[in-house]
Amino acid sequence: MAAATAVPAVSAVSVESELDRSGTEEEMRENVPEEESSPQAGPASATSQTRLAKLPLSRIKTLMKADPDVTLASQESVFIIAKATELFVEMIAKDALVYAQQGKRKTLQRKDLGKILAHN
């Protein structure tokens, strides 16, 4: 036998009062952000959302646990390490780009990274 489920009914009074407060129904649709108004479908929408951490958190947690001094790693600490690593790599890449551009190249080479390490 199928179990009956209760569905909350929306009264016409509440819909009308919402229209009175916010104006016309068209204005209500205009105020809705695009993410909510447009249906998301498929993997393309998943890739359009930005992730807070670009590095795989599970891999970072595994590397953290490889240290014998670390027994537990909270999600917050893993996220902070991931974010710090991203910023570090970004900083080094930008500095290496300066050396590559001085050499009139568009491709980073190992010697560009070596110059950064020797300079700092």
Residue, then its C-alpha position, 0 to 999 in steps of 0.5 A: m500500500a502506498a503511504a499518503t504524504a502531506v503536501p503543504a498548500v499555498s493559499a491564494v491570500s499569501v500569494e496575493s499579499e506577496l504580490d502587493r508587497s513586491g509589486t507585479e509578478e514580473e518584478m518578482r521574476e526580475n529580482v530573482p538571481e539568474e542562478e535560481s531562475s535558470p534551470q541547471a542541467g548537466p556537467a556544464s553547470a557544475t563546472s561553472q560553479t567556482r570551488l573555494a579550493k582548487l587543489p584536491l583536499s583529499r590528497i592534501k589530507t593524505l599528505m598531511k597524515a603522512d607526517p608521523d606527528v599528525t594524527l588528526a587533520s580537521q577539514e578547516s586545517v586541510f582547507i587552510i593548507a590547500k589555500a596557502t599552497e595555492l597562494f604560494v604556487e601562484m606567487i612563485a608562478k607570477d615571479a617566474l613569469v617576470y623572469a621569463q618575460q625579461g628573457k622575451r619568452k612566454t614559457l616558464q622554464r626551470k631556470d626562471l624558478g631557480k632565479i626566484l629561489a636564488h634571489n629570495 
